[in-house]
Amino acid sequence: MQWLRPNPFIKTWRIGSEHIDHYQHVNNVAYVKQLETTSWAHSNQLGLTIEQYQNIDRGMAISRHEINYLSAAHAGDLIDCATWIVDCDKKLKLTRQFQFIRHADTKTVLTARTEFVCIALSSGKPKRMPSLFADVYGQACIEINNNE
């Protein structure tokens, strides 16, 4: 696979009929759900769980999605969904980059960036990242050229 960045976290997604819209390709809502699923799988692999988020009353809430739909995917397709943490200020914000590649032709079907802000789960208001998040997400952050 031709990944945008080295060492991606990858979760494979099999496109089912429930992901298909009236145009007979994957609906944009299904892609957004897969961005969330891939993010959570990566966070879990890094050792962070929803239970930990709840115990410390903190979470990473989406503040912005930027999605580029590059090619249609269809029922039965296998898609490798990759993510990288490309920015973590260790205070309040975190950014992930995504790339989805279809197995059959190794074509990139989607790229995306998602920005997150740390919040108190109890209030929904922005709160400083706990040291657990700063340490785990900070260490997982890859260096990128700021001109990219």
Secondary structure, 3 states (H helix, E strand, C coil): CCCCCCCCEEEEEECCHHHECCCCCECHHHHHHHHHHHHHHHHHHCCCCHHHHHHCCEEEEEEEEEEEECCCCCCCCEEEEEEEEEEECCCCEEEEEEEEEECCCCCEEEEEEEEEEEEECCCCCECCCCHHHHHHHHHHECCCCCCC
